[in-house]
Amino acid sequence: MVNSSPDFTDQPKVINGFSDLMVEVFGERGKHARSAVGVASLPIGIAVEIELIVEVE
């Protein structure tokens, strides 16, 4: 989720940074499905909220 104003439409570009980091850190195993949604506000004024579900071996 990206904290953004109603006229901001580049939420996917914001989340691309996280996606790129996951692939950089975990290689092919870091590739994932994701969504990028704009919201009017997030707790304590944070800019981005990421939720992860992972499997650890």
C-alpha positions in Angstrom: 0.0 0.0 0.0 1.3 3.4 -0.9 0.2 6.5 1.0 -0.7 8.9 -1.9 -2.9 11.7 -3.0 -6.0 11.0 -5.3 -4.1 12.3 -8.4 -1.0 10.1 -7.9 -1.1 7.1 -10.2 2.5 5.7 -10.0 2.0 3.3 -7.1 3.6 0.4 -9.1 6.8 2.4 -9.6 7.0 3.0 -5.8 6.6 -0.7 -5.1 9.1 -1.7 -7.8 11.9 -0.7 -5.4 10.8 -3.4 -3.0 10.4 -6.0 -5.7 13.9 -5.2 -7.0 15.3 -5.5 -3.5 13.8 -9.0 -3.0 15.3 -10.2 -6.3 18.7 -8.7 -5.4 18.7 -10.3 -2.0 17.2 -13.7 -2.8 17.9 -14.1 -6.5 15.3 -16.1 -8.5 13.6 -17.1 -5.2 12.9 -13.5 -4.6 10.5 -13.2 -7.6 7.0 -12.8 -6.4 3.4 -11.8 -7.1 2.3 -8.4 -5.8 -0.2 -5.6 -5.9 0.4 -1.9 -5.6 -2.6 0.1 -4.2 -2.9 3.8 -3.3 -4.5 4.6 0.0 -5.5 8.0 1.6 -3.5 7.4 4.8 -1.4 4.8 6.6 -0.7 4.4 10.3 1.6 7.0 11.9 2.1 8.7 8.5 4.3 5.9 7.0 4.7 6.1 3.2 4.5 2.4 2.3 3.2 -0.7 3.9 4.4 -4.1 2.7 2.9 -7.4 3.7 4.8 -10.7 3.2 3.9 -14.3 3.4 7.1 -16.5 3.2 8.0 -20.1 3.5 11.2 -20.8 5.4 13.1 -24.1 4.9 
